Amino acid sequence: MRLDRNEFQIESLEPRILLSGDSVLPIDRPPSGVADGARGPVVEVASPSTADLGYGWDMDLEAEVGAGVPDLLQGSEPLAVVAGPKVALSAAGAGTAGNTLETARDLSLSEQPPGGGYFVATAEGVVDPATYGTNWSDPDYWKFQALPGDLISISVDTPDSGLDPFVELRNASDAALAGDDHRGPGNDALMAAYRIEATGTYYVAVGKNWWSTTPGSYRLRVDLTRGVPLEDDGDYANDTPARANPLELASAGNHRTATIAGNIMASEGANRDEDMFGWGTINAGVVVDLKLRLPALSDLEPILKLVDFDGQALVDEDGNVENGHFRTVVPAHGRYYASVAAVSGEGTLGIYLLDVDLLDSVPPEVARVSGLPPPGETSGQPLSSFTVEFTEDLAAGTVNPVNPLVIRRGDHAYFLTPEAMPWAEAEVYATSLGGHLASLGDAAEQELVAEWFAAANPWIGLTDRTTEGTWLWTDGGTADYTFWDQGEPNDSDGRADFAFMWHGGPWQDSRGGEVRRGVVELVGAADTDGDGIPNVIDVDPQDALNGWDLREAGSTRPSSRPMTPFTR
């Protein structure tokens, strides 16, 4: 027997089953897992004692109505279930989920809005029985297709039951990829922002907490984004500026934009969900424009704000934070955050797309410098680092982090190999650049190299590998000046034929197979741009600034106060 969609409706607060003829059997309560006021598109009687009510509602007629029902159902006409006011549900999840991978029901992912990169599917089901000591006393399997790079979030909510759900994302081999049981509201499950690695069919398996023995219904929502970020809000983590989800802004002219998909979850006690999204520091004068798009399935009535790091809300130009649009001009440089909350409609279908557009026509400025002597003063001490803070986040990739530290003495240039390596490899690297490992010919040269490089315990170009006890420099010079540590060289194992500089500067001998950085020395190497860095290792031998054209993040516009590199 089959009941068409338009025949299954809810019209009365007194639930009952109507059979053909004059037989009317009252039902004392709705079928297991079916909330008052729910409806579905199909009722199928698979056997004389059971009916499939759609959306995962499994109704045991004999248990619900009483003995004798199977006899009445034999050969009867279509069955109508009448049970309360109408409530619309998504047809995307119609039907009972299968209990195995092979019988998994399809989730109809629909793109909302079309072309927006956000796909969503919903379904409902029941886990019954709930047996202690297993997650899978009654597993429900749902399936969908995904591509590499897709982001997946899965929520299992239980507003109408005491089910303590457990959910896993599985691959075609039925192997779990990710899962959760308590990161949603209360004991509900939320698996957020999992990145798909390969094209294929993926499965959602819904079960119950290992310890729980309470069966019940659930509402399932699967979010898939393609080319769009997806909120990660497990355990309400994304509820404060300090823990806001970061947005990566794309640049187009003076506009910097981003879109992200999110969900305002149901409350957990007094804690109401509020989603926060940030994008770093911006200048005073930047115009921030925020818009919400609500998918067709969404029930959300939103509150949209822009707040500072302390959570203080800025004033919306139109004065209405409930219309899904917020626009303001930032009054001071700092960090600001888009805030999305709900007037109503939070929960499984409290879904949205947030669009962020920053109109930025103001170049960044230097806000503060630390680690340097005060203006007008100098220091004779070595300067290892300093910090410059700007009114906007800047793009580190637009400055040069590649060139090594080069120390010069006349036409001699000294620097470390880029990584640790055996002595012979360090010498090969040095000769490939036209030099050798450093030859330290006097106390002044020793002191200079030790001051800058001894902390690395580096190789120097001294060896007695040709004749034991006769130490020579790799550039051909004899070791007329030495600075051996006490008791060195001691040739401790008969193969310690290579010298390195120990902490503070004294030399020791060692086996050449040890890996350590080496001090390279170039003599008379060309330096076209005069920046002190030999052309052979200069990332830009024609530019004395070596690419230090500091630019703001996401922009092609340089800072209004470009930095000059620190040179020694």
Backbone torsions as a table, in degrees:
resi	resn	phi	psi	omega
1	MET	NA	148.2	-175.7
2	ARG	-142.5	137.9	176.7
3	LEU	-112.0	121.8	-179.4
4	ASP	-69.2	161.0	-175.2
5	ARG	-55.0	-44.0	-175.0
6	ASN	-76.6	-5.9	178.5
7	GLU	-95.0	-17.3	-178.4
8	PHE	-98.5	102.8	-178.6
9	GLN	-143.6	175.2	-172.7
10	ILE	-124.3	117.7	-172.7
11	GLU	-129.2	-10.2	-171.8
12	SER	-139.6	149.2	174.3
13	LEU	-81.6	-3.8	177.6
14	GLU	-105.1	95.8	-175.7
15	PRO	-62.9	143.7	176.0
16	ARG	-161.2	161.1	172.4
17	ILE	-108.0	131.5	176.8
18	LEU	-107.3	123.9	175.8
19	LEU	-104.6	167.4	178.9
20	SER	-61.6	153.2	-176.0
21	GLY	80.4	-148.7	-176.8
22	ASP	-99.7	6.0	-176.2
23	SER	-75.7	125.1	176.3
24	VAL	-128.5	120.4	-180.0
25	LEU	-111.1	114.3	178.8
26	PRO	-70.8	149.9	174.2
27	ILE	-114.7	125.8	-177.8
28	ASP	-71.0	-25.3	-179.0
29	ARG	-152.3	160.3	178.0
30	PRO	-62.8	160.2	175.6
31	PRO	-57.1	154.6	-178.1
32	SER	-51.8	129.8	176.1
33	GLY	81.8	-1.2	-179.1
34	VAL	-103.2	120.4	-179.2
35	ALA	-75.3	151.8	172.2
36	ASP	-55.6	135.7	177.0
37	GLY	87.3	5.1	-179.6
38	ALA	-87.9	155.5	175.7
39	ARG	-145.1	162.8	-180.0
40	GLY	-147.6	171.8	-172.2
41	PRO	-86.5	-20.7	-169.5
42	VAL	-140.3	138.9	165.7
43	VAL	-122.6	122.2	178.7
44	GLU	-122.7	134.4	174.4
45	VAL	-99.7	107.4	-176.4
46	ALA	-83.5	-24.4	177.8
47	SER	-150.7	170.7	-178.7
48	PRO	-61.5	-15.0	-174.5
49	SER	-116.9	-2.8	-177.7
50	THR	-134.4	156.0	175.1
51	ALA	-138.4	141.9	174.9
52	ASP	-98.8	113.2	-175.6
53	LEU	-94.3	9.8	179.9
54	GLY	81.2	164.0	-178.4
55	TYR	53.3	26.1	178.6
56	GLY	82.8	11.5	179.0
57	TRP	-82.5	112.0	176.2
58	ASP	-102.2	114.3	-174.6
59	MET	-109.4	118.4	173.0
60	ASP	-89.3	100.2	-173.0
61	LEU	-62.7	-37.5	-177.7
62	GLU	-66.8	-39.6	179.9
63	ALA	-71.0	-37.3	-174.8
64	GLU	-79.1	-37.5	-170.9
65	VAL	-107.5	-33.6	179.1
66	GLY	125.2	165.6	-179.7
67	ALA	-61.8	151.2	178.3
68	GLY	97.6	-16.3	179.8
69	VAL	-61.3	-43.2	-179.5
70	PRO	-53.4	-39.6	179.4
71	ASP	-64.6	-39.0	-179.7
72	LEU	-67.3	-30.3	-176.5
73	LEU	-78.0	-20.9	-176.8
74	GLN	-58.4	117.5	175.0
75	GLY	71.4	11.8	-177.5
76	SER	-79.1	169.7	179.8
77	GLU	-80.8	173.4	-179.3
78	PRO	-50.6	142.2	-174.1
79	LEU	-94.8	135.8	175.6
80	ALA	-113.6	132.8	176.7
81	VAL	-109.9	127.3	-177.7
82	VAL	-122.1	120.3	-170.6
83	ALA	-153.7	41.1	172.9
84	GLY	117.8	-173.9	-175.7
85	PRO	-69.0	152.8	-178.4
86	LYS	-70.7	139.0	172.7
87	VAL	-135.1	122.7	-177.9
88	ALA	-76.1	135.2	174.6
89	LEU	-122.8	160.2	179.7
90	SER	-74.2	132.3	176.5
91	ALA	-75.0	-7.8	-176.2
92	ALA	-61.3	-29.3	-176.7
93	GLY	-110.4	20.5	-176.6
94	ALA	-59.7	136.1	176.9
95	GLY	110.3	155.3	-179.7
96	THR	-81.1	135.3	178.3
97	ALA	-71.0	149.2	176.5
98	GLY	-77.6	158.8	-178.9
99	ASN	-91.9	1.9	179.8
100	THR	-138.2	166.2	177.2
101	LEU	-58.6	-40.3	-175.9
102	GLU	-69.5	-26.4	-178.4
103	THR	-104.4	15.9	-178.8
104	ALA	-59.0	140.6	177.1
105	ARG	-87.9	145.4	179.1
106	ASP	-70.3	137.7	167.7
107	LEU	-97.6	123.0	-177.5
108	SER	-86.2	90.3	178.1
109	LEU	-72.9	122.9	178.4
110	SER	-116.9	139.4	-178.8
111	GLU	-82.6	121.5	-175.5
112	GLN	-135.0	113.0	-5.3
113	PRO	-78.0	165.0	178.6
114	PRO	-55.2	133.6	179.8
115	GLY	82.2	-0.3	-176.1
116	GLY	-87.0	-10.4	178.4
117	GLY	81.6	7.4	179.7
118	TYR	-117.5	121.1	-178.5
119	PHE	-117.2	140.6	-177.4
120	VAL	-141.6	145.9	173.5
121	ALA	-140.1	145.9	177.2
122	THR	-127.7	156.7	176.9
123	ALA	-159.7	166.0	175.6
124	GLU	-132.7	150.7	-179.4
125	GLY	-158.3	-179.8	-179.2
126	VAL	-134.0	134.4	169.9
127	VAL	-104.9	112.2	-176.3
128	ASP	-162.8	116.4	14.5
129	PRO	-85.6	168.5	174.3
130	ALA	-116.1	100.1	-173.1
131	THR	-98.6	134.0	179.0
132	TYR	-60.6	141.5	172.2
133	GLY	86.4	17.5	175.4
134	THR	-157.3	151.0	172.4
135	ASN	-86.3	-14.8	-164.4
136	TRP	-126.3	46.4	175.5
137	SER	-69.5	-26.1	175.2
138	ASP	-150.1	74.8	-176.6
139	PRO	-70.5	142.6	172.3
140	ASP	-113.6	127.4	-179.9
141	TYR	-111.1	131.9	174.3
142	TRP	-128.3	151.4	-176.0
143	LYS	-134.9	156.1	178.5
144	PHE	-157.0	166.8	179.1
145	GLN	-102.6	146.4	179.4
146	ALA	-148.1	159.4	-178.7
147	LEU	-118.2	160.2	177.3
148	PRO	-56.6	135.4	-179.8
149	GLY	92.3	-15.1	176.5
150	ASP	-61.8	143.8	173.7
151	LEU	-105.2	137.8	-175.2
152	ILE	-124.9	131.9	167.9
153	SER	-125.3	143.2	-179.1
154	ILE	-131.6	125.7	174.8
155	SER	-119.2	138.7	175.0
156	VAL	-124.3	108.1	-176.0
157	ASP	-109.3	150.8	-177.0
158	THR	-132.7	61.1	-178.6
159	PRO	-69.9	-18.0	-173.8
160	ASP	-113.6	10.4	-176.8
161	SER	-153.0	172.0	177.7
162	GLY	-97.4	13.5	178.6
163	LEU	-60.1	137.1	173.9
164	ASP	-104.9	93.0	-166.3
165	PRO	-79.7	156.7	172.6
166	PHE	-133.6	138.6	-177.2
167	VAL	-136.9	144.8	173.9
168	GLU	-134.2	145.4	166.8
169	LEU	-94.7	128.4	-175.4
170	ARG	-127.2	156.1	176.9
171	ASN	-95.2	-174.9	-175.3
172	ALA	-67.9	-13.3	175.5
173	SER	-93.2	7.8	-178.6
174	ASP	66.0	24.6	176.7
175	ALA	-92.9	134.7	-179.3
176	ALA	-70.5	131.3	176.5
177	LEU	-100.0	-35.8	179.5
178	ALA	-163.2	161.4	179.8
179	GLY	-167.1	173.9	-179.5
180	ASP	-166.2	159.3	171.2
181	ASP	-136.0	-18.4	-172.5
182	HIS	-136.9	13.2	-175.3
183	ARG	-87.5	-3.4	174.8
184	GLY	-91.6	-165.6	178.9
185	PRO	-62.1	135.3	179.5
186	GLY	57.7	-123.6	177.8
187	ASN	-96.2	9.3	-176.6
188	ASP	-73.0	162.5	-173.3
189	ALA	-102.9	142.0	175.6
190	LEU	-147.0	113.5	174.3
191	MET	-107.7	115.8	-166.2
192	ALA	-113.7	137.6	164.6
193	ALA	53.4	51.0	174.4
194	TYR	-85.4	133.0	-177.7
195	ARG	-93.5	126.3	179.6
196	ILE	-78.4	136.4	-176.8
197	GLU	-101.5	-22.1	-174.1
198	ALA	-144.7	148.9	175.8
199	THR	-64.1	139.0	176.9
200	GLY	163.6	-175.2	175.0
201	THR	-92.2	132.0	179.3
202	TYR	-121.6	156.1	-170.5
203	TYR	-127.6	140.7	171.2
204	VAL	-104.5	121.4	176.4
205	ALA	-109.0	119.7	-179.4
206	VAL	-106.6	126.8	176.7
207	GLY	-136.1	-148.1	-178.9
208	LYS	-136.6	161.0	179.3
209	ASN	-57.3	141.8	-175.8
210	TRP	-49.7	-41.8	-172.2
211	TRP	-88.1	-18.6	-170.6
212	SER	-75.3	147.4	175.2
213	THR	-123.9	17.5	-178.0
214	THR	-101.9	114.6	176.4
215	PRO	-77.5	171.3	175.8
216	GLY	164.9	176.6	-178.2
217	SER	-88.7	162.5	177.0
218	TYR	-145.7	159.7	173.1
219	ARG	-115.4	125.6	-177.3
220	LEU	-108.5	135.9	171.0
221	ARG	-133.9	131.2	175.7
222	VAL	-115.1	123.0	175.3
223	ASP	-105.5	135.4	173.9
224	LEU	-131.8	126.7	175.1
225	THR	-117.8	144.0	-177.6
226	ARG	-128.8	105.2	-176.7
227	GLY	81.2	6.5	-180.0
228	VAL	-129.9	134.7	177.1
229	PRO	-64.4	160.3	-178.9
230	LEU	-130.2	130.6	-177.5
231	GLU	-57.8	143.5	172.4
232	ASP	-118.1	106.2	-171.6
233	ASP	-132.5	28.2	178.2
234	GLY	-58.3	137.2	-177.6
235	ASP	59.4	28.9	178.6
236	TYR	58.5	34.5	-175.4
237	ALA	-67.1	-27.2	-172.3
238	ASN	-94.6	40.4	-171.8
239	ASP	-108.3	-1.3	-178.5
240	THR	-135.2	155.8	176.2
241	PRO	-56.5	-36.4	-177.5
242	ALA	-65.1	-24.9	-178.3
243	ARG	-119.2	24.1	-177.9
244	ALA	-63.3	144.4	171.4
245	ASN	-64.9	129.6	178.9
246	PRO	-78.9	143.2	175.6
247	LEU	-109.3	133.5	173.8
248	GLU	-93.8	117.0	-174.3
249	LEU	-90.1	135.2	172.8
250	ALA	-92.8	150.1	-175.2
251	SER	-110.8	136.3	173.2
252	ALA	-145.6	101.1	-173.9
253	GLY	64.3	-129.2	178.3
254	ASN	-90.0	3.2	-179.8
255	HIS	-98.5	139.2	173.1
256	ARG	-124.8	124.8	-168.7
257	THR	-131.0	158.7	174.7
258	ALA	-160.3	154.5	174.5
259	THR	-133.2	142.5	176.5
260	ILE	-144.8	145.8	176.5
261	ALA	-98.1	140.3	-178.7
262	GLY	-148.8	178.5	-178.9
263	ASN	-145.5	130.5	171.2
264	ILE	-87.5	106.9	-177.4
265	MET	-70.8	163.0	172.5
266	ALA	-62.3	159.1	-179.3
267	SER	-69.8	155.1	172.8
268	GLU	-119.0	95.8	-171.2
269	GLY	64.3	-127.3	179.4
270	ALA	-84.4	-6.6	-178.0
271	ASN	-84.8	111.0	176.0
272	ARG	-96.0	140.2	-177.0
273	ASP	-68.5	136.0	174.8
274	GLU	-141.6	118.5	-175.1
275	ASP	-93.1	135.8	-178.9
276	MET	-121.8	138.7	179.3
277	PHE	-136.6	131.1	-177.4
278	GLY	-126.5	166.3	-176.7
279	TRP	-145.0	20.3	176.5
280	GLY	92.4	-167.2	-175.9
281	THR	-85.1	136.3	176.9
282	ILE	-130.7	163.1	-175.4
283	ASN	-81.3	156.2	164.4
284	ALA	-60.0	139.3	-180.0
285	GLY	97.3	-10.1	177.1
286	VAL	-71.8	134.4	177.4
287	VAL	-91.3	119.7	179.3
288	VAL	-103.3	122.3	180.0
289	ASP	-121.2	118.4	-178.7
290	LEU	-116.1	136.7	177.3
291	LYS	-138.1	144.5	174.2
292	LEU	-109.8	135.9	170.0
293	ARG	-114.8	130.4	-177.5
294	LEU	-105.4	120.7	174.9
295	PRO	-57.9	159.3	-177.5
296	ALA	-57.7	-31.3	-179.2
297	LEU	-78.7	-13.6	-170.0
298	SER	-68.6	139.3	172.1
299	ASP	-101.9	2.4	-168.6
300	LEU	-70.7	131.5	164.0
301	GLU	-109.0	103.3	-164.0
302	PRO	-89.3	162.1	164.0
303	ILE	-120.4	122.7	-175.8
304	LEU	-120.6	123.9	-177.7
305	LYS	-136.6	166.8	166.7
306	LEU	-118.9	126.5	-178.0
307	VAL	-126.0	158.6	174.8
308	ASP	-89.9	-176.6	-174.6
309	PHE	-63.5	-25.4	178.4
310	ASP	-85.1	1.7	179.3
311	GLY	85.4	6.4	179.7
312	GLN	-79.2	129.1	-176.1
313	ALA	-81.4	139.7	172.8
314	LEU	-85.6	165.7	-176.5
315	VAL	-85.2	128.8	176.2
316	ASP	-77.9	136.7	-177.5
317	GLU	-57.9	-38.9	-177.4
318	ASP	-91.0	-1.3	174.3
319	GLY	74.2	7.1	-176.4
320	ASN	-127.0	105.8	-178.1
321	VAL	-86.8	3.1	-177.3
322	GLU	-108.5	10.6	-178.3
323	ASN	-102.0	9.3	177.2
324	GLY	76.1	12.7	179.2
325	HIS	-140.5	131.1	178.2
326	PHE	-135.2	131.9	179.5
327	ARG	-142.0	134.3	177.1
328	THR	-158.2	163.2	172.8
329	VAL	-102.7	125.6	-176.5
330	VAL	-67.0	127.1	-175.1
331	PRO	-82.0	-20.0	-177.3
332	ALA	-152.6	152.2	179.1
333	HIS	-67.4	145.9	-177.5
334	GLY	161.2	-169.6	179.7
335	ARG	-100.9	132.2	-179.5
336	TYR	-129.0	156.9	-171.6
337	TYR	-139.3	134.9	170.8
338	ALA	-76.2	132.8	-179.5
339	SER	-120.0	126.1	177.7
340	VAL	-119.4	126.1	176.7
341	ALA	-137.8	-172.8	-173.9
342	ALA	-127.7	136.0	162.0
343	VAL	-74.5	-44.1	175.7
344	SER	-161.3	173.6	176.3
345	GLY	88.4	5.9	176.8
346	GLU	-66.9	158.4	-178.7
347	GLY	123.4	-153.7	-174.9
348	THR	-54.4	-38.9	-176.6
349	LEU	-107.7	25.5	174.8
350	GLY	-86.9	51.5	-170.9
351	ILE	-99.2	155.4	-176.0
352	TYR	-162.1	165.2	166.3
353	LEU	-117.8	128.6	177.9
354	LEU	-105.2	126.7	175.2
355	ASP	-108.2	128.2	179.0
356	VAL	-115.8	130.9	178.4
357	ASP	-135.1	117.0	176.4
358	LEU	-106.1	120.3	174.0
359	LEU	-94.4	106.8	-169.7
360	ASP	-120.4	102.2	178.1
361	SER	-112.9	12.0	-176.0
362	VAL	-110.2	117.7	178.7
363	PRO	-64.9	152.0	177.1
364	PRO	-69.1	153.7	178.1
365	GLU	-124.4	154.9	173.7
366	VAL	-71.9	123.1	-179.4
367	ALA	-95.3	-38.3	-176.7
368	ARG	-161.8	145.3	176.1
369	VAL	-124.5	132.1	177.2
370	SER	-133.0	153.4	179.5
371	GLY	93.5	-1.7	177.2
372	LEU	-110.9	158.0	174.7
373	PRO	-60.6	153.2	177.6
374	PRO	-58.5	158.0	179.5
375	PRO	-52.7	132.2	179.1
376	GLY	86.6	-4.9	-179.3
377	GLU	-111.8	159.5	178.1
378	THR	-128.2	168.2	178.0
379	SER	-139.8	139.9	177.5
380	GLY	-90.9	-1.0	-178.9
381	GLN	-85.2	147.6	176.6
382	PRO	-59.7	142.1	-178.9
383	LEU	-109.0	113.6	-177.1
384	SER	-88.7	-33.3	-179.2
385	SER	-162.6	161.0	171.2
386	PHE	-150.5	163.8	-174.7
387	THR	-124.5	134.1	175.1
388	VAL	-120.9	123.3	177.4
389	GLU	-104.2	138.6	-178.6
390	PHE	-116.0	165.2	178.9
391	THR	-76.8	-8.4	175.0
392	GLU	-140.0	157.3	174.7
393	ASP	-67.1	138.2	-178.1
394	LEU	-112.1	160.3	-176.2
395	ALA	-91.0	108.7	-177.3
396	ALA	-61.4	-29.1	-178.2
397	GLY	-68.5	-10.7	-179.3
398	THR	-92.1	0.9	173.1
399	VAL	-113.6	169.3	-173.4
400	ASN	-97.9	107.1	176.3
401	PRO	-101.0	11.6	-167.0
402	VAL	-94.1	-44.4	-173.4
403	ASN	-60.5	136.3	179.4
404	PRO	-77.1	167.4	172.7
405	LEU	-69.8	124.4	179.8
406	VAL	-118.0	126.7	176.0
407	ILE	-109.3	134.4	-175.8
408	ARG	-117.3	146.5	172.2
409	ARG	-140.0	100.4	-172.8
410	GLY	63.9	-128.3	179.1
411	ASP	-94.7	15.0	176.5
412	HIS	-97.2	131.6	176.9
413	ALA	-119.2	134.2	-177.0
414	TYR	-123.2	137.5	176.5
415	PHE	-160.2	164.0	-178.2
416	LEU	-89.6	151.1	171.2
417	THR	-60.3	153.4	-174.6
418	PRO	-66.8	-19.8	179.5
419	GLU	-152.5	169.1	177.8
420	ALA	-72.9	142.8	-178.0
421	MET	-161.0	163.7	175.3
422	PRO	-61.4	161.5	-176.3
423	TRP	-56.5	-46.8	-176.3
424	ALA	-62.5	-39.3	178.9
425	GLU	-67.3	-37.0	177.5
426	ALA	-63.1	-40.0	178.0
427	GLU	-67.3	-39.9	177.4
428	VAL	-61.9	-42.7	178.0
429	TYR	-59.8	-45.1	-178.8
430	ALA	-62.9	-44.1	-179.2
431	THR	-68.4	-28.1	177.4
432	SER	-65.4	-22.1	178.7
433	LEU	-95.7	-2.7	-179.4
434	GLY	96.9	16.1	-178.9
435	GLY	-133.7	-154.4	179.0
436	HIS	-147.3	169.4	165.2
437	LEU	-60.2	148.9	-167.5
438	ALA	-59.2	137.1	172.4
439	SER	-108.5	117.6	-173.5
440	LEU	-102.4	102.4	-169.3
441	GLY	-92.4	-12.6	-179.6
442	ASP	-157.0	173.3	-174.6
443	ALA	-65.0	-34.6	-179.0
444	ALA	-66.6	-42.0	179.1
445	GLU	-66.7	-42.7	177.2
446	GLN	-58.0	-45.5	-177.5
447	GLU	-63.8	-42.0	-178.9
448	LEU	-63.5	-49.5	-178.1
449	VAL	-65.6	-41.1	179.9
450	ALA	-64.2	-39.2	-178.7
451	GLU	-58.0	-40.5	-173.1
452	TRP	-95.8	-26.8	-168.9
453	PHE	-126.0	-8.4	-174.7
454	ALA	-61.4	-27.8	-178.8
455	ALA	-60.9	-22.6	179.3
456	ALA	-85.2	-3.1	-175.2
457	ASN	49.6	54.2	-168.5
458	PRO	-84.9	158.7	169.9
459	TRP	-65.7	145.9	166.0
460	ILE	-121.9	171.6	-169.1
461	GLY	-87.6	39.8	-177.3
462	LEU	-112.7	131.0	-177.8
463	THR	-151.4	150.5	171.2
464	ASP	-120.5	30.9	-177.1
465	ARG	-66.9	-24.5	-179.6
466	THR	-77.6	-50.8	178.8
467	THR	-132.5	117.9	-177.8
468	GLU	-56.6	125.8	178.6
469	GLY	91.9	-12.2	177.4
470	THR	-103.3	102.1	-175.2
471	TRP	-90.6	127.8	-179.4
472	LEU	-130.0	151.0	174.0
473	TRP	-83.3	148.8	-178.1
474	THR	-68.9	-15.5	176.3
475	ASP	-85.4	4.9	176.8
476	GLY	99.4	-7.5	-177.7
477	GLY	-79.4	156.9	176.3
478	THR	-90.2	155.7	-175.8
479	ALA	-85.9	69.1	179.0
480	ASP	-71.7	-30.4	177.0
481	TYR	-112.4	133.9	175.8
482	THR	-136.6	161.2	179.4
483	PHE	-143.4	53.2	-177.1
484	TRP	-68.7	144.5	173.2
485	ASP	-67.8	164.0	-179.1
486	GLN	-60.1	129.2	179.4
487	GLY	81.4	3.9	-179.2
488	GLU	-109.3	154.5	-7.2
489	PRO	-76.1	142.4	-176.1
490	ASN	-114.9	-3.4	178.2
491	ASP	43.2	56.3	-167.0
492	SER	-57.0	-35.2	-178.8
493	ASP	-119.5	14.6	179.5
494	GLY	80.1	-1.0	179.7
495	ARG	-132.2	17.2	179.8
496	ALA	-85.7	81.6	-170.1
497	ASP	-108.3	13.2	-173.4
498	PHE	-137.5	140.1	-173.9
499	ALA	-99.2	143.7	171.7
500	PHE	-137.3	162.8	-177.4
501	MET	-96.0	124.8	-179.5
502	TRP	-89.0	169.5	178.8
503	HIS	-50.4	132.5	-179.6
504	GLY	89.2	-18.7	173.4
505	GLY	120.3	-25.1	-178.3
506	PRO	-65.4	155.7	-174.7
507	TRP	-97.2	151.9	172.2
508	GLN	-137.0	159.7	175.5
509	ASP	-100.8	155.3	-175.5
510	SER	-158.3	166.7	172.8
511	ARG	-71.7	143.5	-174.9
512	GLY	-73.2	-11.3	-179.3
513	GLY	-78.3	-12.6	175.7
514	GLU	-62.6	149.5	178.6
515	VAL	-105.5	125.6	176.5
516	ARG	-157.5	160.8	177.0
517	ARG	-73.1	158.8	179.6
518	GLY	-121.3	151.3	175.4
519	VAL	-89.0	116.0	178.2
520	VAL	-91.3	139.9	176.8
521	GLU	-123.9	123.5	173.6
522	LEU	-112.4	137.5	179.9
523	VAL	-116.6	123.7	176.4
524	GLY	68.9	22.8	-178.9
525	ALA	-69.7	143.4	-178.9
526	ALA	-65.3	140.8	177.2
527	ASP	-139.2	83.3	-170.4
528	THR	-58.9	-45.5	-174.0
529	ASP	-89.9	0.8	174.2
530	GLY	66.7	25.9	-179.1
531	ASP	-92.4	4.4	179.3
532	GLY	88.1	-3.3	-179.1
533	ILE	-107.1	117.7	-178.9
534	PRO	-55.6	143.9	-178.0
535	ASN	-52.7	-35.4	-173.0
536	VAL	-66.4	-19.0	177.3
537	ILE	-122.3	4.5	-177.7
538	ASP	-82.5	123.8	-179.4
539	VAL	-62.9	-27.4	177.3
540	ASP	-144.8	86.8	-174.8
541	PRO	-68.2	-8.3	178.0
542	GLN	-97.7	-4.8	-173.4
543	ASP	-125.5	112.2	-179.0
544	ALA	-63.9	-22.4	178.0
545	LEU	-84.7	-9.6	175.8
546	ASN	51.4	43.3	175.8
547	GLY	82.5	9.5	179.0
548	TRP	-78.0	65.1	176.4
549	ASP	-108.5	76.8	-168.9
550	LEU	-66.4	127.6	-176.6
551	ARG	-126.8	155.1	179.6
552	GLU	-73.5	154.9	-177.3
553	ALA	-59.2	134.4	176.5
554	GLY	71.9	17.8	-175.2
555	SER	-132.7	159.7	171.1
556	THR	-102.3	5.8	-177.4
557	ARG	-93.7	128.2	178.8
558	PRO	-72.2	160.9	174.0
559	SER	-61.1	149.7	178.7
560	SER	-70.6	-14.3	176.8
561	ARG	-129.9	77.7	-177.7
562	PRO	-60.5	142.8	-178.1
563	MET	-82.6	150.4	171.2
564	THR	-102.1	136.0	-177.8
565	PRO	-66.4	152.5	175.9
566	PHE	-78.5	123.2	179.1
567	THR	-118.8	150.7	-178.9
568	ARG	-115.7	NA	NA
